[in-house]
Amino acid sequence: MTSAHPAHPDAATVPGPPLPLLPAPWSARVARAEGADLDLVHGWMQSPHIDAFWHQAWPRTRWYEEIAGHLAGDAILPVLIDRDGAPFAYIEVYRVVRDRLAGHYPELPHDLGVHIAIGEEARTGQGLGRALLRALAEGLLAADPRCVRVVAEPDVTNAPSLRAFEAAGFRPAGTVTFPDKTAALLVHPRSEEDMPR
């Protein structure tokens, strides 16, 4: 999908992304830009299974700047996800209207997007990712009643991620070409009529 359209006039009044409301065994909290949270995110991002698609195996100082920048703005919320009280994943919840994805499909002002990195490679391939993705989509729709769909744009070559998103109820809605990747646009609508047209 490459058709752009004018920005929504009310986009500036849309609040920043919310923290997802997750059921046990999951829990979510805003990531901090220092201390143990920074160590955790920085360490995970050096892992080959994450770096292969995130390409953000940055120094610790750059990750401090990245997270601090997100926390100071209203476009991206950096979030740490625990499962049974143990760190499981780093996610970024973003407002599509403030993201590079804006204009690549007919987004609505309250559309939310997610980026996800499961920290330990040993925790992948067990169905936990798809369970988290379903909980995330439902938790974001619950956290923002005006949001009618949650989207994701994984690399088209990331087959495990594509399978997990689709198993979690995200549906294909075309592709998006970015300078660094061709992405599959995946949409988890609140209801059938909320799929992009």
C-alpha positions in Angstrom: 0.0 0.0 0.0 1.5 3.3 -1.0 -1.4 5.8 -1.2 -1.0 8.7 1.1 -3.7 11.0 2.3 -4.0 14.3 4.2 -3.2 14.1 7.9 -6.3 14.0 10.2 -7.2 17.4 11.4 -7.8 16.1 14.9 -4.6 14.0 15.1 -2.9 16.6 17.3 -5.5 16.2 20.0 -5.1 12.4 20.2 -3.4 11.4 23.5 -0.2 9.4 23.6 -0.3 5.6 23.5 -1.8 3.9 26.5 -0.4 1.1 28.6 -2.2 -2.2 27.6 -4.5 -3.7 30.1 -3.3 -7.3 30.4 -4.7 -10.3 32.2 -2.6 -12.7 34.3 -0.1 -14.2 33.7 0.9 -11.1 31.8 1.7 -7.7 33.2 2.8 -4.5 31.6 4.7 -1.4 32.9 6.3 1.6 31.3 10.1 1.0 30.8 12.5 3.3 32.5 15.4 4.8 30.7 17.9 3.9 33.4 18.9 1.1 35.8 17.7 -2.5 35.5 15.2 -1.6 32.8 17.8 0.0 30.6 20.2 -3.0 31.2 17.5 -5.4 30.2 16.4 -3.7 27.0 20.0 -3.0 26.0 21.0 -6.6 26.6 18.1 -8.1 24.8 18.7 -5.9 21.7 22.2 -7.4 21.4 20.6 -10.9 20.9 20.9 -12.2 17.3 17.2 -13.2 17.1 16.2 -9.7 17.9 18.9 -7.8 16.1 18.1 -9.7 12.9 14.8 -7.6 12.5 15.2 -4.7 14.9 18.7 -3.7 13.8 19.1 -1.8 17.1 22.1 -3.5 18.8 23.1 -0.1 20.0 25.4 1.0 22.8 23.8 1.4 26.2 24.0 5.2 26.0 22.0 5.3 22.8 19.3 3.1 24.3 19.1 5.5 27.2 18.5 8.3 24.7 16.0 6.2 22.8 13.8 5.3 25.8 14.2 8.8 27.4 13.1 10.3 24.1 10.0 8.1 23.9 9.1 8.9 27.4 9.3 12.6 26.7 7.1 12.5 23.7 3.6 11.3 22.8 4.2 9.1 19.9 5.8 5.9 21.3 5.4 4.3 24.8 8.2 1.9 25.7 6.8 -1.0 27.7 8.2 -4.1 29.5 6.1 -7.2 29.6 6.4 -9.8 32.4 5.0 -13.3 32.4 4.4 -14.7 35.8 6.5 -11.9 37.2 9.6 -12.6 35.1 10.7 -10.3 32.3 9.5 -11.6 28.9 9.4 -8.9 26.2 10.0 -5.3 25.3 7.3 -3.6 23.2 6.7 -0.2 21.8 3.1 1.0 21.5 2.8 3.8 19.0 0.1 6.1 17.6 0.1 5.4 13.8 -0.7 9.1 13.0 2.7 10.1 14.6 4.6 7.2 13.0 6.2 6.6 9.6 3.4 4.2 8.9 1.0 7.2 8.6 -0.3 7.6 5.1 0.5 4.1 4.0 -3.1 3.0 4.7 -6.3 4.9 5.6 -5.4 5.1 9.3 -7.8 6.6 11.9 -6.5 9.1 14.6 -6.7 6.6 17.4 -5.1 3.6 15.6 -2.4 2.0 17.7 0.6 0.0 16.5 3.0 -2.4 18.3 6.6 -3.5 17.9 7.6 -6.5 19.9 10.8 -8.2 20.9 10.7 -11.4 23.0 13.8 -11.2 25.2 15.1 -14.7 25.4 15.3 -16.8 22.2 14.5 -19.9 24.3 11.0 -18.5 25.0 10.1 -18.3 21.3 8.5 -21.0 19.3 6.3 -22.2 22.2 3.1 -20.3 21.4 3.8 -17.7 24.1 4.3 -14.9 21.5 0.9 -15.4 19.9 -0.7 -15.5 23.3 1.0 -12.2 24.2 0.0 -10.6 20.9 -3.6 -11.5 21.3 -3.6 -10.2 24.9 -1.8 -7.0 23.7 -4.3 -6.3 21.0 -7.3 -6.9 23.3 -5.5 -4.9 26.1 -4.9 -1.9 23.9 -8.5 -1.9 22.6 -9.6 -2.0 26.2 -7.2 0.8 27.3 -8.4 3.2 24.6 -12.1 2.8 23.8 -11.7 5.1 20.8 -9.2 2.9 19.2 -10.9 0.5 16.8 -7.8 -1.4 15.5 -4.3 -2.4 16.5 -1.7 -2.8 13.7 1.7 -4.2 13.2 4.2 -4.1 10.4 6.7 -6.9 10.7 9.3 -7.6 8.0 7.8 -9.8 5.2 10.8 -12.2 5.6 10.1 -12.7 9.4 8.0 -15.9 8.9 7.7 -16.8 12.7 6.5 -13.3 13.5 4.0 -13.3 10.7 2.6 -16.7 11.9 2.4 -15.5 15.5 0.5 -12.3 14.6 -2.0 -14.1 12.3 -2.5 -16.8 15.0 -3.3 -14.0 17.4 -6.1 -12.6 15.2 -4.2 -10.0 13.1 -5.2 -10.1 9.5 -3.1 -9.2 6.4 -4.0 -5.9 4.8 -1.3 -5.5 2.2 2.4 -4.5 2.3 4.2 -1.3 3.1 7.6 -0.4 1.7 10.0 1.4 4.0 13.6 2.4 3.2 14.9 -0.5 5.4 12.3 -3.2 4.9 9.2 -4.4 3.1 6.6 -4.8 5.8 3.4 -6.9 6.0 0.6 -4.6 7.3 -1.3 -6.7 9.8 -4.5 -5.5 11.5 -6.4 -6.6 14.6 -9.8 -4.9 14.3 -12.2 -4.4 17.2 -14.9 -5.7 14.7 -15.2 -6.6 11.1 -16.2 -3.2 10.0 -13.0 -1.7 11.5 -10.8 -3.3 8.8 -9.1 -0.7 6.6 -10.9 -0.2 3.3 
